[in-house]
Amino acid sequence: MKHTLAVFGSAFNPPSLGHRSVLERLGQFDKVLLLPSYQHAWGKVMLDYSARCDLVRAFISDIGQSNLELSTLEQQIAIDDNAVTTFAVLNALQLDHPDSDITFVIGPDNFLSFDRFYKAGEILKQWQVMACPETVPVRSTLIREALLNNKDISHYTTPTVNAMLLNDTRFQFSH
């Protein structure tokens, strides 16, 4: 039986309980890679990449789901500060994991605009694409807005991520 690998790409700006609700439903995969965007394809302003990777590490630790792993592949294959396409990520992963069945996991919002993805047709031919909606309606935007307004975020993310966002100056959001 082939090894199953799911790839969950997101800005993770920051990781939320919405992200967690997706990950909790991916237990059937041998490994789930959490893949923070190196640069956002459509120009979204994000926290520093290494800071978001630190948040994802803490998030994974808080969740305690054994099949989760941070992947910094986008940073490794990025050219300068250009966004990395999903197609390039999946190609690189297939080369690194030739005996794995790879599934790209996206939210329903991205699934509805999947035709905007570079080489969307080729992605659908070569790999599985799974739309997995959040079952907890918490988005990173809610966390950023709450932080900007000095509101409690403990019900939007995991405990360690919450503490990091409140106590580390690398995680400053602006209007």
VEXLO-772768 format. One record per residue (C-alpha): residue in three letters; residue number from 1; x, y, z. Coordinates in steps of 0.2 Angstrom, whole numbers, padded with zeros to 4 digits. Example, Ala and Ser with C-alpha at 12.3 -4.5 7.8 and 13.67 -1.06 7.14 Angstrom:
# VEXLO-772768
atom resn ALA resi 1 u 0062 v -0022 w 0039
atom resn SER resi 2 u 0068 v -0005 w 0036
//
This chain:
# VEXLO-772768
atom resn MET resi 1 u 0000 v 0000 w 0000
atom resn LYS resi 2 u 0006 v 0017 w -0005
atom resn HIS resi 3 u 0011 v 0030 w 0009
atom resn THR resi 4 u -0002 v 0044 w 0009
atom resn LEU resi 5 u 0003 v 0062 w 0011
atom resn ALA resi 6 u -0008 v 0077 w 0013
atom resn VAL resi 7 u -0002 v 0094 w 0010
atom resn PHE resi 8 u -0011 v 0108 w 0019
atom resn GLY resi 9 u -0005 v 0125 w 0013
atom resn SER resi 10 u -0011 v 0141 w 0021
atom resn ALA resi 11 u -0004 v 0158 w 0026
atom resn PHE resi 12 u -0005 v 0153 w 0044
atom resn ASN resi 13 u -0006 v 0171 w 0048
atom resn PRO resi 14 u -0008 v 0166 w 0062
atom resn PRO resi 15 u -0014 v 0148 w 0064
atom resn SER resi 16 u -0032 v 0147 w 0070
atom resn LEU resi 17 u -0044 v 0134 w 0077
atom resn GLY resi 18 u -0052 v 0134 w 0060
atom resn HIS resi 19 u -0036 v 0127 w 0053
atom resn ARG resi 20 u -0036 v 0114 w 0068
atom resn SER resi 21 u -0054 v 0109 w 0063
atom resn VAL resi 22 u -0047 v 0104 w 0046
atom resn LEU resi 23 u -0032 v 0095 w 0052
atom resn GLU resi 24 u -0042 v 0085 w 0065
atom resn ARG resi 25 u -0051 v 0077 w 0050
atom resn LEU resi 26 u -0035 v 0072 w 0041
atom resn GLY resi 27 u -0031 v 0057 w 0053
atom resn GLN resi 28 u -0032 v 0045 w 0038
atom resn PHE resi 29 u -0016 v 0051 w 0030
atom resn ASP resi 30 u 0001 v 0044 w 0035
atom resn LYS resi 31 u 0008 v 0062 w 0036
atom resn VAL resi 32 u 0000 v 0079 w 0034
atom resn LEU resi 33 u 0012 v 0093 w 0030
atom resn LEU resi 34 u 0008 v 0110 w 0036
atom resn LEU resi 35 u 0015 v 0122 w 0022
atom resn PRO resi 36 u 0015 v 0140 w 0026
atom resn SER resi 37 u 0015 v 0151 w 0011
atom resn TYR resi 38 u 0032 v 0159 w 0008
atom resn GLN resi 39 u 0025 v 0174 w -0001
atom resn HIS resi 40 u 0006 v 0175 w -0004
atom resn ALA resi 41 u 0002 v 0172 w -0023
atom resn TRP resi 42 u -0011 v 0186 w -0022
atom resn GLY resi 43 u -0001 v 0198 w -0013
atom resn LYS resi 44 u -0008 v 0196 w 0005
atom resn VAL resi 45 u 0003 v 0205 w 0018
atom resn MET resi 46 u 0009 v 0192 w 0031
atom resn LEU resi 47 u 0020 v 0191 w 0046
atom resn ASP resi 48 u 0038 v 0186 w 0043
atom resn TYR resi 49 u 0040 v 0168 w 0036
atom resn SER resi 50 u 0051 v 0162 w 0050
atom resn ALA resi 51 u 0039 v 0169 w 0063
atom resn ARG resi 52 u 0024 v 0160 w 0055
atom resn CYS resi 53 u 0034 v 0144 w 0055
atom resn ASP resi 54 u 0037 v 0146 w 0074
atom resn LEU resi 55 u 0019 v 0148 w 0076
atom resn VAL resi 56 u 0015 v 0133 w 0066
atom resn ARG resi 57 u 0028 v 0122 w 0076
atom resn ALA resi 58 u 0019 v 0128 w 0092
atom resn PHE resi 59 u 0002 v 0125 w 0084
atom resn ILE resi 60 u 0007 v 0107 w 0080
atom resn SER resi 61 u 0014 v 0104 w 0097
atom resn ASP resi 62 u -0003 v 0110 w 0105
atom resn ILE resi 63 u -0013 v 0099 w 0094
atom resn GLY resi 64 u -0003 v 0084 w 0098
atom resn GLN resi 65 u -0009 v 0075 w 0082
atom resn SER resi 66 u 0005 v 0062 w 0077
atom resn ASN resi 67 u 0004 v 0064 w 0058
atom resn LEU resi 68 u 0007 v 0083 w 0058
atom resn GLU resi 69 u 0023 v 0090 w 0052
atom resn LEU resi 70 u 0029 v 0108 w 0047
atom resn SER resi 71 u 0036 v 0109 w 0029
atom resn THR resi 72 u 0047 v 0124 w 0024
atom resn LEU resi 73 u 0047 v 0118 w 0006
atom resn GLU resi 74 u 0041 v 0134 w -0001
atom resn GLN resi 75 u 0056 v 0143 w 0006
atom resn GLN resi 76 u 0068 v 0130 w 0000
atom resn ILE resi 77 u 0061 v 0131 w -0018
atom resn ALA resi 78 u 0057 v 0150 w -0019
atom resn ILE resi 79 u 0066 v 0161 w -0031
atom resn ASP resi 80 u 0070 v 0178 w -0023
atom resn ASP resi 81 u 0054 v 0184 w -0015
atom resn ASN resi 82 u 0042 v 0177 w -0028
atom resn ALA resi 83 u 0027 v 0167 w -0023
atom resn VAL resi 84 u 0029 v 0148 w -0025
atom resn THR resi 85 u 0015 v 0140 w -0035
atom resn THR resi 86 u 0005 v 0125 w -0029
atom resn PHE resi 87 u 0011 v 0116 w -0045
atom resn ALA resi 88 u 0029 v 0118 w -0040
atom resn VAL resi 89 u 0026 v 0113 w -0023
atom resn LEU resi 90 u 0017 v 0097 w -0028
atom resn ASN resi 91 u 0030 v 0093 w -0041
atom resn ALA resi 92 u 0044 v 0095 w -0028
atom resn LEU resi 93 u 0035 v 0084 w -0015
atom resn GLN resi 94 u 0032 v 0071 w -0028
atom resn LEU resi 95 u 0051 v 0070 w -0032
atom resn ASP resi 96 u 0055 v 0069 w -0013
atom resn HIS resi 97 u 0041 v 0056 w -0010
atom resn PRO resi 98 u 0040 v 0046 w -0026
atom resn ASP resi 99 u 0031 v 0032 w -0018
atom resn SER resi 100 u 0017 v 0043 w -0010
atom resn ASP resi 101 u 0000 v 0047 w -0015
atom resn ILE resi 102 u -0001 v 0066 w -0013
atom resn THR resi 103 u -0017 v 0075 w -0009
atom resn PHE resi 104 u -0018 v 0094 w -0009
atom resn VAL resi 105 u -0030 v 0100 w 0005
atom resn ILE resi 106 u -0038 v 0117 w 0002
atom resn GLY resi 107 u -0053 v 0126 w 0010
atom resn PRO resi 108 u -0069 v 0128 w 0000
atom resn ASP resi 109 u -0065 v 0146 w -0004
atom resn ASN resi 110 u -0049 v 0141 w -0013
atom resn PHE resi 111 u -0058 v 0127 w -0021
atom resn LEU resi 112 u -0071 v 0138 w -0029
atom resn SER resi 113 u -0058 v 0148 w -0037
atom resn PHE resi 114 u -0046 v 0134 w -0041
atom resn ASP resi 115 u -0046 v 0138 w -0059
atom resn ARG resi 116 u -0035 v 0154 w -0054
atom resn PHE resi 117 u -0021 v 0142 w -0048
atom resn TYR resi 118 u -0006 v 0140 w -0060
atom resn LYS resi 119 u -0008 v 0124 w -0070
atom resn ALA resi 120 u -0025 v 0119 w -0061
atom resn GLY resi 121 u -0029 v 0106 w -0074
atom resn GLU resi 122 u -0012 v 0098 w -0073
atom resn ILE resi 123 u -0014 v 0098 w -0054
atom resn LEU resi 124 u -0030 v 0089 w -0055
atom resn LYS resi 125 u -0023 v 0076 w -0067
atom resn GLN resi 126 u -0008 v 0072 w -0057
atom resn TRP resi 127 u -0014 v 0073 w -0039
atom resn GLN resi 128 u -0029 v 0072 w -0028
atom resn VAL resi 129 u -0037 v 0089 w -0022
atom resn MET resi 130 u -0048 v 0088 w -0007
atom resn ALA resi 131 u -0059 v 0103 w -0002
atom resn CYS resi 132 u -0060 v 0102 w 0017
atom resn PRO resi 133 u -0071 v 0116 w 0025
atom resn GLU resi 134 u -0067 v 0122 w 0043
atom resn THR resi 135 u -0080 v 0116 w 0055
atom resn VAL resi 136 u -0075 v 0129 w 0068
atom resn PRO resi 137 u -0078 v 0147 w 0060
atom resn VAL resi 138 u -0062 v 0155 w 0066
atom resn ARG resi 139 u -0051 v 0163 w 0053
atom resn SER resi 140 u -0034 v 0171 w 0055
atom resn THR resi 141 u -0042 v 0188 w 0051
atom resn LEU resi 142 u -0053 v 0187 w 0067
atom resn ILE resi 143 u -0037 v 0184 w 0077
atom resn ARG resi 144 u -0028 v 0199 w 0069
atom resn GLU resi 145 u -0043 v 0210 w 0071
atom resn ALA resi 146 u -0045 v 0205 w 0089
atom resn LEU resi 147 u -0026 v 0208 w 0093
atom resn LEU resi 148 u -0027 v 0225 w 0085
atom resn ASN resi 149 u -0042 v 0229 w 0096
atom resn ASN resi 150 u -0034 v 0222 w 0112
atom resn LYS resi 151 u -0047 v 0209 w 0113
atom resn ASP resi 152 u -0045 v 0191 w 0120
atom resn ILE resi 153 u -0040 v 0178 w 0107
atom resn SER resi 154 u -0039 v 0163 w 0118
atom resn HIS resi 155 u -0055 v 0156 w 0110
atom resn TYR resi 156 u -0047 v 0158 w 0092
atom resn THR resi 157 u -0031 v 0148 w 0093
atom resn THR resi 158 u -0021 v 0136 w 0103
atom resn PRO resi 159 u -0014 v 0140 w 0120
atom resn THR resi 160 u 0005 v 0141 w 0115
atom resn VAL resi 161 u 0000 v 0151 w 0099
atom resn ASN resi 162 u -0010 v 0163 w 0110
atom resn ALA resi 163 u 0004 v 0166 w 0122
atom resn MET resi 164 u 0016 v 0169 w 0108
atom resn LEU resi 165 u 0005 v 0181 w 0099
atom resn LEU resi 166 u 0003 v 0191 w 0115
atom resn ASN resi 167 u 0021 v 0191 w 0122
atom resn ASP resi 168 u 0032 v 0191 w 0107
atom resn THR resi 169 u 0036 v 0207 w 0097
atom resn ARG resi 170 u 0038 v 0198 w 0081
atom resn PHE resi 171 u 0019 v 0196 w 0080
atom resn GLN resi 172 u 0014 v 0213 w 0078
atom resn PHE resi 173 u -0001 v 0217 w 0066
atom resn SER resi 174 u -0005 v 0234 w 0059
atom resn HIS resi 175 u -0020 v 0241 w 0052
//
